[in-house]
Amino acid sequence: RKPHRVQYRDQSARLGCTPGAPTNARSSRLHLPNGKVSYMRPSQRSAILEAALRVMNAAEGGDITLDAVAHEAGLTKPGLLYHFRNRDVLLAAIVDHAAANVENDMTATLGKPLENANATERLLSYVHVAAHGAAKRAEFIIWGQATYRPELTEPWTTRMGRWLELPDDLDAATRARLTTARLAADGLWGAQATGVSTLHGADLEAVVSSIRSLIEGTTP
């Protein structure tokens, strides 16, 4: 009879994971079906979650299944459950991954560390990403679904709050102006992502310019 540890290593190798690896920035902790903890390379985790986003996009807002995600990721269902022990764990990871995608795009647009940006610069980055919402359709769908599951909203509020929360010392008029611009950007993202009242070309640029002017406090 082989020792349990040897069997466990064989199973991990078959599924592409490395049990017993040290916890560090290059590995993600996994909860195995037998209760043990293993580790997955970020590239593996990202590939699975990107597959889940493709399934979500194709489902047009419908519920996604473990079978569909496993098939899209090129895994068996047991292989997917090896990485994410149940559907709720997978959904939580999908929400965080989607929020991270949006945040990464805003960071690229900002062009400098978030902590060095003021409220105006952060909002302008969000408007840019919102204007290209068609590229973030799956993320928008997931954001909408997460609002019905309080336990899934934390990744959004944590990540997006860093960008969209306004300083406490703003005067009432400035706070109202920036909040209005943020809500306009929310609507723009929704229109672009869902295909409802989608804007193109000069019309899109004119709306973006109006929102930017509102943020900057200038006349368009």
C-alpha angles and dihedrals in degrees: 000000000000119000114259091241092059091049090049092053091050091052092049093050090051091053096042099250134120116225118205094023114147119262108251142130091286099057137056123215116245128197109219125212090248091057096256124124124240134169134242129200113249089239090060093048092047092049092053093047093047087053089052090052090053090051091048091050093049091047089058093222097323122132114280123222132218089238092055094048092046091051093048091047093049093245136121116246091251087050091054091047088052088064099035112025096211142356094270092056090048093049092050090051091048092052092050091046092050092049090048090053091055092045092049091053091050091049091052090049093048092054096205140058114297093234090061094055128090126222093267094053092047093051092048089055090051092051090053092053092044091053089059093047093136087073089054099046096126091047090052091050091051091048089054094048093047090061088069092053111057091194089060098050096074096083090054096045092045098047100034094040089067088060105035107034112106126224115265093231097063116120117246096255094051092045091052092048094050093043090052090051091049092051090048089053090050089055092046091053090049092050094048095043098046099038091236110132090348115186127218140184117339093003092056093046091049092053092046089050091052092051091047090051090051090053094046094043094237134126113259 
